[in-house]
């Protein structure tokens, strides 16, 4: 399986990020389930207008908005 390569700048940004795409309200169409049965890919309204998939584990971007459930922030699912 191919691994995702990140530049040094991307690694530093990922280390600073507190949240991931999995916790964002802009992520939708979760797909590509892994061996454990959990999805690991999604689409984002801000990432090339939703044309391309992103990893749910990608660090948060400038459009990040925390998912809410019953008025409270949810943990990673």
Buried (B, 14 or more C-beta within 10 A) or exposed (E): EEEEEEEEEEEEBBEEEEBBBBBBEBBEEBEEEEEEEEBBBBBBEBBEEBEEBBBBEBBBBEEBEEBEEEEEEEEEE
